Amino acid sequence: MLITGANGLLGKDITLCFTGRYEILPTDLPECDVTSLRECMRAVGDYSPDVVVHCAAYTAVDRAEGEEEAAFTLNAGGTRNVALACREHRSLLVTFGTDYVFDGTSDRPYVEDDPTGPLSAYGRSKLAAEEALREVAPDFLLIRTQWLFGHYGRNFASSILERAERGEELRVVSDQKGSPTFTRDLADAVGRLLEADARGVFHFANEGETTFLDYATFLLAHGGKGESRLSPLSTSDLPRDVYPAARPLYAVLSKEKYRNISGVAPRRWQDAVLDYLGGRDGKDRA
């Protein structure tokens, strides 16, 4: 297994999850710049992996509004390059999508074949990555996910807890709904899908839905910061100079297809967050 973006929030847990199950070659920018087709061909050709897990991505949602070309270069162009290398060397390509390809107007959880309609530059770049994948890769597994949190990179959960530790007043959006996803659980889901010989598009997130405000409330209550000052904020009141990207208001992903092929249901997001908080405490003590 070759992993791109192996030093990132998701890539670290992918690497940990599959160490001992596969012979792993973790790569990041110094070893393989996915925006270079030549480097992708070299990395995949030299290693000849059975599976390439492509985690490298542009994920700065708001910055992408002013850097759309950079977002497309990494997300769409990088995915195309990795897909071309996988096609050339007959490797299965596993990569990741986002709820931001949807417009957030659904009244039920999104299924895999629902119409897309991204609202932001980031969402457009990720949809273009999906299109490149379908055009180029004969053999792929695309997992759309959302609201990632984990131990190996900045994310909403770590940001809320760090700001609470500094005693900041927290204003958090109360009208966007989704499902927090622990990167460790997403890595496990990749393993289950590979064991099931799954191909095509799947959705995965932890079970249940919540708002960012309720998510933050849960984090603070169980992270020992229940006394923190927390107040609601509507999406329409977000300062556009800080948060210029439009976001889907309802972005819950249906996990039914994943449950059917894997035979297991994702655990509740609350249980995953408690697991994350326990691990975070352990890392802090270390």
DRENZASE-844257 format. One record per residue (C-alpha): x, y, z; residue in one letter; residue number from 1. Coordinates in steps of 0.05 Angstrom, whole numbers, padded with zeros to 5 digits, always signed. Layout:
N
<atom <X; Y; Z>; "a"; NUM>
...
# end
This chain:
286
<atom <+00000; +00000; +00000>; "m"; 1>
<atom <+00025; +00069; -00019>; "l"; 2>
<atom <-00005; +00128; +00019>; "i"; 3>
<atom <-00003; +00200; -00004>; "t"; 4>
<atom <-00011; +00256; +00047>; "g"; 5>
<atom <+00012; +00207; +00100>; "a"; 6>
<atom <+00031; +00262; +00150>; "n"; 7>
<atom <-00038; +00293; +00150>; "g"; 8>
<atom <-00099; +00288; +00195>; "l"; 9>
<atom <-00126; +00227; +00159>; "l"; 10>
<atom <-00061; +00200; +00129>; "g"; 11>
<atom <-00030; +00187; +00197>; "k"; 12>
<atom <-00089; +00144; +00220>; "d"; 13>
<atom <-00091; +00108; +00152>; "i"; 14>
<atom <-00017; +00092; +00162>; "t"; 15>
<atom <-00027; +00067; +00233>; "l"; 16>
<atom <-00089; +00027; +00215>; "c"; 17>
<atom <-00055; -00012; +00158>; "f"; 18>
<atom <+00014; -00022; +00188>; "t"; 19>
<atom <+00022; -00096; +00198>; "g"; 20>
<atom <-00034; -00112; +00150>; "r"; 21>
<atom <+00001; -00085; +00088>; "y"; 22>
<atom <+00072; -00068; +00070>; "e"; 23>
<atom <+00066; +00008; +00075>; "i"; 24>
<atom <+00101; +00063; +00037>; "l"; 25>
<atom <+00078; +00129; +00069>; "p"; 26>
<atom <+00092; +00190; +00026>; "t"; 27>
<atom <+00081; +00264; +00033>; "d"; 28>
<atom <+00104; +00325; -00005>; "l"; 29>
<atom <+00179; +00311; +00000>; "p"; 30>
<atom <+00171; +00241; -00028>; "e"; 31>
<atom <+00115; +00252; -00078>; "c"; 32>
<atom <+00085; +00318; -00101>; "d"; 33>
<atom <+00019; +00294; -00129>; "v"; 34>
<atom <+00012; +00357; -00172>; "t"; 35>
<atom <+00069; +00327; -00214>; "s"; 36>
<atom <+00049; +00270; -00260>; "l"; 37>
<atom <+00122; +00250; -00267>; "r"; 38>
<atom <+00130; +00242; -00192>; "e"; 39>
<atom <+00065; +00202; -00186>; "c"; 40>
<atom <+00087; +00156; -00242>; "m"; 41>
<atom <+00155; +00147; -00209>; "r"; 42>
<atom <+00128; +00135; -00139>; "a"; 43>
<atom <+00075; +00085; -00160>; "v"; 44>
<atom <+00119; +00053; -00213>; "g"; 45>
<atom <+00178; +00042; -00166>; "d"; 46>
<atom <+00136; +00013; -00110>; "y"; 47>
<atom <+00084; -00025; -00151>; "s"; 48>
<atom <+00031; -00024; -00096>; "p"; 49>
<atom <-00033; -00065; -00098>; "d"; 50>
<atom <-00069; -00005; -00067>; "v"; 51>
<atom <-00057; +00070; -00067>; "v"; 52>
<atom <-00093; +00109; -00013>; "v"; 53>
<atom <-00094; +00181; -00036>; "h"; 54>
<atom <-00102; +00227; +00024>; "c"; 55>
<atom <-00064; +00288; -00002>; "a"; 56>
<atom <-00113; +00345; -00011>; "a"; 57>
<atom <-00124; +00420; -00007>; "y"; 58>
<atom <-00172; +00427; +00052>; "t"; 59>
<atom <-00171; +00502; +00070>; "a"; 60>
<atom <-00244; +00515; +00054>; "v"; 61>
<atom <-00244; +00591; +00063>; "d"; 62>
<atom <-00175; +00603; +00035>; "r"; 63>
<atom <-00196; +00567; -00028>; "a"; 64>
<atom <-00243; +00624; -00045>; "e"; 65>
<atom <-00181; +00666; -00061>; "g"; 66>
<atom <-00139; +00607; -00083>; "e"; 67>
<atom <-00186; +00568; -00128>; "e"; 68>
<atom <-00132; +00552; -00178>; "e"; 69>
<atom <-00088; +00523; -00123>; "a"; 70>
<atom <-00146; +00482; -00096>; "a"; 71>
<atom <-00161; +00454; -00165>; "f"; 72>
<atom <-00088; +00440; -00179>; "t"; 73>
<atom <-00081; +00397; -00116>; "l"; 74>
<atom <-00150; +00367; -00111>; "n"; 75>
<atom <-00170; +00355; -00183>; "a"; 76>
<atom <-00102; +00355; -00216>; "g"; 77>
<atom <-00069; +00314; -00161>; "g"; 78>
<atom <-00125; +00262; -00162>; "t"; 79>
<atom <-00120; +00257; -00238>; "r"; 80>
<atom <-00045; +00247; -00234>; "n"; 81>
<atom <-00050; +00193; -00181>; "v"; 82>
<atom <-00107; +00160; -00220>; "a"; 83>
<atom <-00064; +00159; -00284>; "l"; 84>
<atom <-00007; +00127; -00246>; "a"; 85>
<atom <-00054; +00075; -00216>; "c"; 86>
<atom <-00082; +00059; -00284>; "r"; 87>
<atom <-00013; +00052; -00314>; "e"; 88>
<atom <+00011; +00005; -00258>; "h"; 89>
<atom <-00055; -00031; -00245>; "r"; 90>
<atom <-00063; -00008; -00173>; "s"; 91>
<atom <-00130; +00002; -00138>; "l"; 92>
<atom <-00140; +00075; -00121>; "l"; 93>
<atom <-00175; +00093; -00055>; "v"; 94>
<atom <-00190; +00167; -00043>; "t"; 95>
<atom <-00236; +00213; -00005>; "f"; 96>
<atom <-00292; +00261; -00022>; "g"; 97>
<atom <-00333; +00311; +00017>; "t"; 98>
<atom <-00403; +00332; +00035>; "d"; 99>
<atom <-00385; +00400; +00004>; "y"; 100>
<atom <-00402; +00372; -00065>; "v"; 101>
<atom <-00476; +00379; -00044>; "f"; 102>
<atom <-00517; +00444; -00038>; "d"; 103>
<atom <-00546; +00428; +00031>; "g"; 104>
<atom <-00619; +00434; +00011>; "t"; 105>
<atom <-00638; +00361; +00021>; "s"; 106>
<atom <-00691; +00342; +00072>; "d"; 107>
<atom <-00659; +00273; +00084>; "r"; 108>
<atom <-00588; +00245; +00087>; "p"; 109>
<atom <-00552; +00247; +00021>; "y"; 110>
<atom <-00542; +00181; -00016>; "v"; 111>
<atom <-00485; +00167; -00063>; "e"; 112>
<atom <-00521; +00181; -00128>; "d"; 113>
<atom <-00557; +00245; -00107>; "d"; 114>
<atom <-00546; +00305; -00153>; "p"; 115>
<atom <-00486; +00348; -00134>; "t"; 116>
<atom <-00484; +00424; -00130>; "g"; 117>
<atom <-00424; +00452; -00093>; "p"; 118>
<atom <-00430; +00522; -00064>; "l"; 119>
<atom <-00356; +00538; -00055>; "s"; 120>
<atom <-00289; +00536; -00092>; "a"; 121>
<atom <-00267; +00480; -00047>; "y"; 122>
<atom <-00330; +00440; -00063>; "g"; 123>
<atom <-00321; +00452; -00137>; "r"; 124>
<atom <-00249; +00428; -00133>; "s"; 125>
<atom <-00269; +00364; -00098>; "k"; 126>
<atom <-00325; +00351; -00148>; "l"; 127>
<atom <-00274; +00361; -00204>; "a"; 128>
<atom <-00230; +00309; -00168>; "a"; 129>
<atom <-00288; +00260; -00170>; "e"; 130>
<atom <-00299; +00273; -00244>; "e"; 131>
<atom <-00225; +00262; -00258>; "a"; 132>
<atom <-00227; +00197; -00219>; "l"; 133>
<atom <-00286; +00171; -00259>; "r"; 134>
<atom <-00254; +00191; -00325>; "e"; 135>
<atom <-00186; +00161; -00312>; "v"; 136>
<atom <-00186; +00105; -00261>; "a"; 137>
<atom <-00214; +00038; -00283>; "p"; 138>
<atom <-00213; +00012; -00211>; "d"; 139>
<atom <-00228; +00059; -00153>; "f"; 140>
<atom <-00260; +00067; -00085>; "l"; 141>
<atom <-00284; +00138; -00068>; "l"; 142>
<atom <-00307; +00151; +00004>; "i"; 143>
<atom <-00344; +00216; +00016>; "r"; 144>
<atom <-00339; +00239; +00088>; "t"; 145>
<atom <-00347; +00301; +00132>; "q"; 146>
<atom <-00328; +00339; +00195>; "w"; 147>
<atom <-00264; +00300; +00207>; "l"; 148>
<atom <-00230; +00302; +00275>; "f"; 149>
<atom <-00170; +00264; +00300>; "g"; 150>
<atom <-00104; +00269; +00337>; "h"; 151>
<atom <-00056; +00286; +00280>; "y"; 152>
<atom <-00078; +00354; +00254>; "g"; 153>
<atom <-00120; +00415; +00267>; "r"; 154>
<atom <-00195; +00406; +00264>; "n"; 155>
<atom <-00259; +00434; +00294>; "f"; 156>
<atom <-00254; +00392; +00358>; "a"; 157>
<atom <-00182; +00411; +00373>; "s"; 158>
<atom <-00195; +00484; +00357>; "s"; 159>
<atom <-00255; +00488; +00404>; "i"; 160>
<atom <-00217; +00456; +00461>; "l"; 161>
<atom <-00154; +00499; +00451>; "e"; 162>
<atom <-00195; +00563; +00449>; "r"; 163>
<atom <-00232; +00542; +00512>; "a"; 164>
<atom <-00165; +00529; +00547>; "e"; 165>
<atom <-00146; +00600; +00530>; "r"; 166>
<atom <-00210; +00626; +00561>; "g"; 167>
<atom <-00238; +00653; +00496>; "e"; 168>
<atom <-00312; +00666; +00486>; "e"; 169>
<atom <-00337; +00617; +00434>; "l"; 170>
<atom <-00390; +00635; +00382>; "r"; 171>
<atom <-00409; +00573; +00343>; "v"; 172>
<atom <-00455; +00562; +00284>; "v"; 173>
<atom <-00522; +00532; +00304>; "s"; 174>
<atom <-00557; +00521; +00237>; "d"; 175>
<atom <-00509; +00474; +00199>; "q"; 176>
<atom <-00522; +00399; +00208>; "k"; 177>
<atom <-00475; +00342; +00195>; "g"; 178>
<atom <-00440; +00283; +00227>; "s"; 179>
<atom <-00372; +00287; +00261>; "p"; 180>
<atom <-00324; +00233; +00236>; "t"; 181>
<atom <-00265; +00205; +00275>; "f"; 182>
<atom <-00206; +00194; +00228>; "t"; 183>
<atom <-00191; +00128; +00264>; "r"; 184>
<atom <-00261; +00103; +00248>; "d"; 185>
<atom <-00254; +00126; +00175>; "l"; 186>
<atom <-00189; +00088; +00169>; "a"; 187>
<atom <-00224; +00026; +00197>; "d"; 188>
<atom <-00280; +00036; +00146>; "a"; 189>
<atom <-00229; +00036; +00090>; "v"; 190>
<atom <-00204; -00031; +00115>; "g"; 191>
<atom <-00274; -00060; +00117>; "r"; 192>
<atom <-00290; -00036; +00047>; "l"; 193>
<atom <-00225; -00066; +00020>; "l"; 194>
<atom <-00242; -00132; +00054>; "e"; 195>
<atom <-00310; -00130; +00020>; "a"; 196>
<atom <-00276; -00117; -00047>; "d"; 197>
<atom <-00319; -00054; -00053>; "a"; 198>
<atom <-00313; -00008; -00113>; "r"; 199>
<atom <-00346; +00058; -00131>; "g"; 200>
<atom <-00374; +00112; -00086>; "v"; 201>
<atom <-00391; +00104; -00012>; "f"; 202>
<atom <-00410; +00152; +00044>; "h"; 203>
<atom <-00380; +00144; +00113>; "f"; 204>
<atom <-00386; +00186; +00177>; "a"; 205>
<atom <-00400; +00169; +00249>; "n"; 206>
<atom <-00473; +00154; +00263>; "e"; 207>
<atom <-00522; +00208; +00283>; "g"; 208>
<atom <-00528; +00281; +00264>; "e"; 209>
<atom <-00516; +00346; +00302>; "t"; 210>
<atom <-00501; +00419; +00294>; "t"; 211>
<atom <-00433; +00451; +00305>; "f"; 212>
<atom <-00462; +00485; +00367>; "l"; 213>
<atom <-00486; +00420; +00398>; "d"; 214>
<atom <-00421; +00386; +00378>; "y"; 215>
<atom <-00381; +00441; +00413>; "a"; 216>
<atom <-00426; +00436; +00474>; "t"; 217>
<atom <-00412; +00361; +00478>; "f"; 218>
<atom <-00337; +00371; +00469>; "l"; 219>
<atom <-00334; +00423; +00525>; "l"; 220>
<atom <-00378; +00384; +00573>; "a"; 221>
<atom <-00337; +00320; +00566>; "h"; 222>
<atom <-00270; +00353; +00556>; "g"; 223>
<atom <-00271; +00387; +00624>; "g"; 224>
<atom <-00288; +00456; +00596>; "k"; 225>
<atom <-00362; +00459; +00613>; "g"; 226>
<atom <-00355; +00527; +00644>; "e"; 227>
<atom <-00332; +00558; +00577>; "s"; 228>
<atom <-00374; +00615; +00548>; "r"; 229>
<atom <-00411; +00589; +00487>; "l"; 230>
<atom <-00463; +00625; +00446>; "s"; 231>
<atom <-00499; +00609; +00380>; "p"; 232>
<atom <-00486; +00641; +00314>; "l"; 233>
<atom <-00525; +00634; +00249>; "s"; 234>
<atom <-00490; +00620; +00184>; "t"; 235>
<atom <-00516; +00685; +00155>; "s"; 236>
<atom <-00481; +00723; +00211>; "d"; 237>
<atom <-00412; +00693; +00199>; "l"; 238>
<atom <-00362; +00749; +00183>; "p"; 239>
<atom <-00349; +00742; +00108>; "r"; 240>
<atom <-00279; +00770; +00113>; "d"; 241>
<atom <-00261; +00710; +00157>; "v"; 242>
<atom <-00309; +00657; +00128>; "y"; 243>
<atom <-00320; +00674; +00055>; "p"; 244>
<atom <-00339; +00604; +00032>; "a"; 245>
<atom <-00412; +00585; +00027>; "a"; 246>
<atom <-00428; +00521; +00065>; "r"; 247>
<atom <-00484; +00470; +00059>; "p"; 248>
<atom <-00534; +00478; +00116>; "l"; 249>
<atom <-00554; +00405; +00116>; "y"; 250>
<atom <-00498; +00358; +00098>; "a"; 251>
<atom <-00515; +00292; +00132>; "v"; 252>
<atom <-00491; +00232; +00092>; "l"; 253>
<atom <-00529; +00166; +00089>; "s"; 254>
<atom <-00488; +00107; +00112>; "k"; 255>
<atom <-00537; +00054; +00088>; "e"; 256>
<atom <-00495; +00031; +00029>; "k"; 257>
<atom <-00434; +00024; +00074>; "y"; 258>
<atom <-00474; -00015; +00126>; "r"; 259>
<atom <-00501; -00062; +00073>; "n"; 260>
<atom <-00433; -00081; +00044>; "i"; 261>
<atom <-00392; -00080; +00108>; "s"; 262>
<atom <-00443; -00113; +00153>; "g"; 263>
<atom <-00430; -00063; +00209>; "v"; 264>
<atom <-00457; +00005; +00228>; "a"; 265>
<atom <-00412; +00064; +00244>; "p"; 266>
<atom <-00410; +00079; +00318>; "r"; 267>
<atom <-00446; +00140; +00345>; "r"; 268>
<atom <-00408; +00205; +00338>; "w"; 269>
<atom <-00414; +00216; +00413>; "q"; 270>
<atom <-00377; +00151; +00428>; "d"; 271>
<atom <-00323; +00168; +00378>; "a"; 272>
<atom <-00313; +00237; +00409>; "v"; 273>
<atom <-00307; +00206; +00478>; "l"; 274>
<atom <-00254; +00159; +00451>; "d"; 275>
<atom <-00218; +00218; +00419>; "y"; 276>
<atom <-00220; +00258; +00484>; "l"; 277>
<atom <-00192; +00199; +00523>; "g"; 278>
<atom <-00134; +00191; +00474>; "g"; 279>
<atom <-00122; +00266; +00475>; "r"; 280>
<atom <-00116; +00264; +00551>; "d"; 281>
<atom <-00066; +00208; +00545>; "g"; 282>
<atom <-00024; +00246; +00495>; "k"; 283>
<atom <-00025; +00307; +00539>; "d"; 284>
<atom <-00001; +00268; +00599>; "r"; 285>
<atom <+00055; +00236; +00557>; "a"; 286>
# end
